[in-house]
Each structure stands twice: as structure tokens, then as C-alpha cells.
């Protein structure tokens, strides 16, 4: 009976993982919630069905629930995102950075654009050696009003991103802005692409790693928190 119950629990976890890209894993080190942030961060506008998206209205209440849950000891964030809506991305990043639950992020493939604040929001952030991170100025698609107020608005949003990244990593505002405004790196845009070791060397990401290293880091953080409580 106990074995059947365990198998049923594993089946439910697997089904949730396949359906939502997330799920709770119970280990000897504690209960770890694995959350994926993939594709494009969807904001107030619904993107086409052909685009893989991460919806902020799903993640925001979920993160709040995880922080309050007594059955979750740690959160592992797996990122492979091209970026997306700035306000939605920053809102998610702010929630992650404000969590007391141990959090580890792992950039796989890419953590581009607004994916950069999402990656550094965790208490420990890691990147795979082959993963890339694109840093570029704030852009907006569609029709915009060509007025000084619009330019000022863009600058204010950009400053918020720079401030957040600098506050949650070891890169300076000046260095991050230089990467953001660099020319000659991207063929059709202004900005910089940093890969694995480059992102670590400049202080943007804390360390190189893979899944096993990310889990080891999270296990250690869970152990330390349990020892202090």
C-alpha cells in the first residue's frame, strides 16, 4: 500500500512537470521546487500560440505560495529565455529577490534581455559554460510617440534594470551600462553577448555550473538555513 502511494505521488509529480514545467521533488536534503522560465516573458499582451511563453500571472502567485509553503525548502530556477515584457520580468525578479526560501538559478541555453535580472535575482546564480546572456538597451515594438517624454521614460526604465542588476550581482552600474551600450558586438543592435565564463568573470553571475552543482548549492543553503532556525 505504501509503495503504491509512493508510486502514485511520483506519477503526479511527473505529470505536473510535463504539463507545467515545474514540480516539487522530495529528497533527503529537503523538498525542492523546480521552476522553469522559458521562451518569452508574457506581459499584459497575449502572445501568439506558436510562441513559447512564461506568463507572469502564473508565476507571481506561485512564487508567493512557495514562499509561504511549509512543504518547500528550496527553489531551483531553470532559465532559457529570450526576454520579453520588461515590467512583467522585473515584477517576477523582484519577487524572487525578496524570498527568504533558498533560491538558486541556473542559466541554460540563454538568459537574454530581461532574463538577466531574472537570473541574478536568486540568492545563488549559476550559468552553464555554453549559455549566453544578451545585454542591450530597452526597446519597444509598435508605435511610440516621438517626444522627449518618451525618451525620458525609456531612460527611467533602463535605470531601474541597471539598478536591480547591480544590487543583485557583483557587477557595477558603470560596467553593466557599458555592456548595454556597446557597439560592434551585435550585427543589428547595440549591446553585448556574454557567455558562461565571461558572465562570471565580470561579476554578473556568481559561478559556472551544471545541474548537479546547482542542486549541491541549494542543498547546502537548505542545510544552513535549517541549522540557523
C-alpha positions in Angstrom: 0.0 0.0 0.0 2.8 2.4 0.9 4.7 1.5 -2.3 1.5 2.1 -4.4 1.0 5.5 -2.7 4.7 6.5 -3.4 4.4 5.5 -7.0 1.2 7.5 -7.3 2.9 10.5 -5.8 5.8 10.1 -8.3 3.2 9.9 -11.1 1.5 13.1 -10.0 4.8 14.9 -9.8 5.9 13.7 -13.3 2.5 14.7 -14.7 2.8 18.2 -13.2 6.3 18.6 -14.5 5.3 17.6 -18.1 2.2 19.8 -18.0 3.5 23.0 -16.3 7.3 22.7 -16.5 7.5 22.7 -12.7 7.1 20.4 -9.8 8.0 19.5 -6.2 10.8 16.9 -5.6 11.1 15.4 -2.2 14.7 14.5 -1.3 16.8 13.6 1.8 18.1 17.2 1.8 14.6 18.7 1.7 11.7 19.5 -0.6 12.9 21.3 -3.7 10.5 23.1 -6.1 11.8 23.2 -9.7 10.5 26.0 -11.8 11.3 26.7 -15.4 11.4 30.2 -17.0 11.4 29.6 -20.8 10.7 31.2 -24.1 9.3 34.8 -23.9 8.1 36.5 -20.8 4.5 37.4 -21.5 3.2 40.6 -20.1 -0.2 42.3 -20.5 -0.5 41.4 -24.2 -1.2 37.8 -25.0 1.4 36.4 -27.4 0.5 34.0 -30.3 0.0 30.3 -29.5 3.1 29.5 -31.7 5.4 31.3 -29.2 6.6 29.5 -26.1 5.9 31.8 -23.1 6.2 32.2 -19.4 3.2 34.0 -18.1 3.6 36.4 -15.2 0.1 35.8 -13.9 1.1 32.2 -13.3 4.5 32.8 -11.7 3.7 35.7 -9.4 1.0 33.9 -7.2 3.1 30.7 -7.5 6.2 32.3 -6.0 4.1 33.8 -3.2 2.7 30.4 -2.4 6.2 28.8 -2.5 7.5 31.4 0.0 4.7 30.7 2.4 4.6 26.9 2.0 5.9 24.8 4.9 6.5 21.9 2.5 9.0 23.8 0.2 12.6 24.1 1.5 14.3 25.4 -1.7 13.6 26.7 -5.2 15.6 25.8 -8.3 15.0 28.1 -11.3 16.0 26.8 -14.7 16.2 29.6 -17.2 16.3 29.5 -21.0 14.5 32.7 -22.1 14.9 35.3 -24.9 13.5 38.0 -22.7 10.1 39.7 -23.2 7.9 42.2 -21.3 10.1 44.4 -19.1 7.6 45.2 -16.4 6.4 41.6 -16.1 10.0 40.3 -16.0 11.0 42.9 -13.3 8.0 42.0 -11.2 8.9 38.3 -11.2 12.6 39.2 -10.5 11.6 41.4 -7.5 9.5 38.6 -6.1 12.4 36.1 -6.4 14.9 38.5 -4.8 12.6 39.1 -1.9 12.2 35.4 -1.0 13.7 34.0 2.2 13.3 30.5 0.9 16.8 29.4 -0.5 16.9 30.1 -4.3 19.3 29.0 -7.0 19.1 30.0 -10.6 20.8 28.1 -13.5 21.0 29.7 -16.9 20.9 27.1 -19.7 21.0 28.0 -23.3 20.2 31.7 -22.8 19.1 34.2 -20.3 18.8 37.2 -22.6 17.4 40.7 -22.1 15.0 40.8 -19.2 16.2 37.3 -18.4 19.4 38.9 -17.0 17.5 40.4 -13.9 15.7 37.1 -13.5 18.9 35.2 -13.4 20.6 37.4 -10.8 17.5 37.6 -8.6 18.3 34.3 -7.0 20.4 34.1 -3.9 22.9 32.0 -5.8 23.1 32.3 -9.6 24.9 29.9 -11.9 25.4 29.6 -15.7 26.3 26.7 -17.9 29.6 27.2 -19.8 27.8 27.3 -23.2 24.9 29.5 -22.1 24.7 33.1 -23.3 23.3 36.4 -21.9 22.4 39.3 -24.1 22.6 42.8 -22.5 21.1 45.6 -24.6 19.2 48.9 -24.1 15.4 49.0 -23.5 13.5 48.6 -26.7 9.8 48.8 -27.5 7.9 47.4 -30.5 4.9 49.1 -32.1 4.0 52.8 -32.4 5.6 55.2 -29.9 5.3 58.9 -29.6 8.5 60.7 -30.8 8.7 63.1 -27.9 11.3 64.0 -25.2 9.0 62.4 -22.6 9.2 59.1 -24.3 13.0 59.1 -24.3 12.9 60.0 -20.6 10.5 57.2 -19.9 12.9 54.7 -21.6 15.8 56.0 -19.6 13.9 55.6 -16.4 13.1 52.0 -17.1 16.6 51.3 -18.2 17.9 52.8 -15.0 15.6 50.5 -13.0 17.1 47.5 -14.7 20.7 48.6 -14.2 20.0 49.4 -10.5 18.4 46.0 -9.9 21.1 44.0 -11.7 23.9 45.9 -9.8 22.1 45.4 -6.5 21.7 41.7 -7.0 25.1 40.8 -8.5 28.8 41.9 -8.3 28.9 43.9 -11.5 29.0 47.7 -11.2 26.4 50.0 -12.8 29.1 51.6 -15.0 30.3 48.2 -16.3 26.8 46.9 -16.9 25.8 50.1 -18.8 29.0 49.8 -20.9 27.9 46.3 -21.9 24.4 47.6 -22.6 25.6 50.4 -24.9 28.5 48.6 -26.7 28.7 48.8 -30.4 30.2 46.3 -32.8 29.2 43.2 -30.8 25.7 42.6 -32.3 25.1 42.8 -36.0 21.7 44.7 -35.9 21.7 46.1 -32.4 23.6 47.8 -29.6 24.7 45.6 -26.7 26.8 42.7 -25.7 26.5 38.9 -25.5 28.3 37.3 -22.6 28.9 33.5 -22.5 29.5 31.3 -19.5 32.9 32.2 -18.1 32.6 35.8 -19.4 29.4 36.4 -17.3 31.2 35.0 -14.2 34.5 36.9 -14.8 32.7 40.3 -15.0 30.7 39.6 -11.8 27.3 39.3 -13.4 26.9 35.6 -12.5 28.4 34.1 -9.4 29.7 30.8 -10.8 29.8 28.3 -13.6 27.9 25.1 -13.1 25.6 22.4 -14.3 22.5 20.8 -12.8 24.5 18.8 -10.2 26.4 21.9 -9.0 23.2 23.9 -8.8 21.5 21.2 -6.7 24.5 20.8 -4.4 24.5 24.6 -3.8 20.8 24.5 -3.0 21.2 21.5 -0.7 23.9 23.4 1.2 21.8 26.5 1.5 18.8 24.5 2.8 21.1 22.8 5.4 22.5 26.1 6.6 19.0 27.6 6.9 17.8 24.6 8.9 20.8 24.9 11.2 20.1 28.5 11.9 16.4 28.1 12.6 
